[in-house]
Amino acid sequence: MKRNFLIIAGICCMFLFGGQVNAQKEEYKKAMRYRFEPYEKQVEVVLTNLTDNQREALHKFSKENKEYMKKYRKDREQLEKTIESLLAMKEDVSEALFPLIDMKSRLEAEKEKNFYKIKLKIDSILTAEQRAEMDKYEAEMKKKRDDYLKSVEEKRKKAMEEYKAEKEKNKKK
């Protein structure tokens, strides 16, 4: 009887706390959307009052960005494979490796520049009100993301403190 009660109580706790964790994950995904989804998609989701010309321009920018990102991913993947194969070698391959690492850094920098160029193009077709609405959305999402990451960090610190306290307690025994 007692065992059945404990099993039922455990299952209830799983549902109760599992729901909270799932809700946190959903909030996190929503907050991270602004960071990982292409900017043009965010604009379409947030701004419901886009004109046909604005939508057409957004789709054009989206197509440009997709093509660029496809090329970027292919180049990065090929570069990473080459770097991995060089790292697997037992002899000193620094003369071949270091330029590839520099190239990888330049590739990342170019990706950031492309993001900024697309963002500027999109911002240029938005009205002042639409831009203000996007700024407000971005600030909200950044705050949600930062709050979530802060809570995760606090939980991590608390768990570390508990672990250290338990370790000290076990040492004394």
C-alpha positions, 0 to 999 in steps of 0.5 A: 500500500505504502509502495503504491502511494509512493509510486503514485506520488512520484508520478504526480511530481513528474507531471507537475515538475515536467510541465514547468520544465516544458513551459520554461523550454517553450519560453526559451525557444520563443526568446531564442527565435530572435537570435537564430531565425533569419531576421526576415522571418522574424519581421514577417512573424512580428509585423502583420501590417506589411504592404505587398511591396514590403513582403515582396522585398522581404522574400527577395532578401530571404532568397538572397540570404538562403543562397548565401547561407547554403554556400556558407554552410557548404564552405564551412563544412568542407573547411572543418573536414579539412581541419579535422583531417589535419588535426588527426595527423601525428606530425606537425602540420601547423603550416597548413593548419593555421591558414585554414583556422584563419580562413574559418575565422574570416568565414564567420566574420563574413557571415556576420557581415552578411547578416548585418547587410540583410538587416540594413536592407530590411530596415530600409523598407520598414516604416518608422512605426514598424521599426519601433515595433521590431525594436520593441520585440527584439528588446523583449526577446533579449530580456526573456533570453537573458532572464532564462540564462540567468535563472539557469546560471543561478540553478547551476551555481546552487547545484555546485554549492550543494555538491561542494557542501555534500563533498565537504560533509562526506570528507568529514565522515 
